[in-house]
Amino acid sequence: MKQSKSYYDCKNCDTRIQVHQGGTRSGKTYSICQALIEWCVNNENAGWVITIIRKTMPSLKASVMRDFFEILENEGWYSPMNHNKSSSQYILFGNVIEFVSIQEPQRIRGRKRHIAFLNECNE
């Protein structure tokens, strides 16, 4: 299956910070979710913390979380046992994916993470 440019840009990037630009519905969010999920699959039990951030929790649930869980379900990897809905965390192959809105800045400051994905950071 052919992936979007954002998918390959994300996977092949060797810089500390990446910026993905494109129009609405261009596949950026979906592709980045695919790359992060693939990283977790290929690095089972690495214990990494990946934080996915958006301005509000409603917008996070309606966009990134919808894409993320759709991918997991399509691959047969979603398990309710790994999904802590109250803390908005998912354990994926021994890695933690946490979904955080910046309306809750105390959840972001001072926390250790390995990857931060800021979705729609221009908000």
N, C-alpha and C positions, 0 to 999 in steps of 0.2 A: 504494500500500500504506500502510495506517495504521500509524504508528509509536507507540511507547509515550510516555507523558508525559516520561520521563527523556530521551528523544531530543530532544524539543523544548526541554526545560529546559536541556539541555546546549548545544544550538545557539543558543538565544536569550539566554543569560546574558551580561550585560555586567559582571559582577564578577570580581575576580581569583581568588576561591576559590568553589567550588561544593560543596555537600553534597547527595548524593542518598540519600534514605531510602526504604525499602520492604521488603516481605517477601521471603522466599526465593522465587526463580524469578519475581520481578516484572518482570524484563527490564532492570534497571539496567545491569548489566555489558554485555550485548549492545548496548543502545542507545548507551551511551557509546562502545563500540568502533565502532559504525556512524558516529557523529558524528565521531570522530577520523579514521576512514578517509575519510569524505567531505571533511573538511578537507584531507587530503593530496591527494585527487583535485583539489580546487578550487584548491590552492596548489602546483602541480607545481614541483619544483626550488627550493622555498623554502629548503631546507637546514635545516629545523627538526629538533630532537631532541625526541622525545616519549618519556618514560620511564613505563612501566607497572609498578607496584610491588605486590607482595603479600608476606605474611610468609614463606612458604616457596616454593621453586621447584616442588615437587610440586603444591601447591595452585594456583600460578600456571599451570602447564601444564594442569591438569585443569579450569580455569575460564576465565580471561581469554584465554589463548593458544588454547584450543579454539574459543572464540567468534570471536576475531579472525581466525584462519585459515579458519574455516568461512565467514565473510562474504566474505573474499577469494576463496575457491574458488567460492562461489556466483556471484560477479560475474565470474569468469574472470580475476581480477587476480593470482592467486597464481603466483609463479615461483620454483622452487627456486634459481635463480641469485641471487635477491635475499635469500635466507634463509640467514643464517649461524647455524646451529644451535649451534655451539660457544660463540659469544658471545651467543646469544639475541637477535639483532638481525635486523630486517627492513628493507630499503630499499623504501619505498613512494612512488613518484612523486617521487623525489629528496629524500625526507625519511626520517629514521632513526627507527624504532620500536625501543626497547630494552626488554626484559623483565628485571626485576631483583627479586630477593628481598631482604628486609631482613635475612636471615640473613647476607648479605654486605654489611655496612654500608660497607666500604671502596669498594664500587662505586657508592655513592650520594653520599657526601660529596665536596664540592668539584667535582662535575661540573656542567658547564653544560648546561642544558636549557631548552626553551621551555615545555613542558607536562609536568606530572607527574600521573599518574592513580594514586591510591592506592586499590586495590581492597580492600574489607573492612578499612578502616583501624582499625576497632575491635578487630582481632585483636591 
